[in-house]
Amino acid sequence: RAEVSQEVAHDLMQVSLYSEAQDKDPAKLAAQITQTINQALTQARASQGVTVSLGNRNSYPIYDGANRKISAWRERAELRLESADFAALSQLTGQLLQQLKMGNMSFSIASATQKKTEDALLQDAINAFKARAQLATNALGGKDYKLVSLSLNGGGFQAPMPMRMGAMKSMAEADAAPTPEIEAGSSQVSVNADGVIEVLMP
């Protein structure tokens, strides 16, 4: 088994925002949430290079502690944004935080970038495997080796890189719509070469 890896900068940014409210009238509450989300959708769709989608939406009753009767309803709806243009999405996020709340902000490697990196590492993985196979052959006193099977597997640790909470707080509390500081980070992309060899003895 041989493995090669490369550190790759995150080039995709994901943001999850949400609207949450409470009211005694569930119909009024639903209308309020819908209006807020629709306004945010319209604003987000106008931003070039940003993919927009709706996330989870749910509502649940709030019970009176004394008699366990429903005293109100609470509803939450999510809006999800994704872009390779960090500046554009960062600016849009700052604007939307005037009406929505921050759920999560993370960074990852785009699928196309990961595939391109894995393709570039493929030859390195094969060379590393051949070197280890020759090392094992020499250690066993063999004259050569024959490749029985070989499997090449790509992969990488896609750890979400959350935005600093201080920056989130400043965006949510600011009167204006500032552009948050971005620390995208990076992840390891790796290719493994797993195989079986037959050592030819003299």
Buried (B, 14 or more C-beta within 10 A) or exposed (E): EBBBBBEBEBBBBBBBBBBBBBBEEBEEBBEBBBEBBEBBBEBBEEBEEBBBEEBEBEBEEEEEEEEEEEBBBBBBBBBBBBBBBBEBBBBBBBBBBBEBBBBBBBBBBBEEBBEEBBEEBBEBBBEBBBEBBBEEBEEEEBEEBEEEEBEBEBBBEBBEBEBEEEBBEBBEEEEEBBBBEBEBBBBBBBBBBBBEBEBEEE
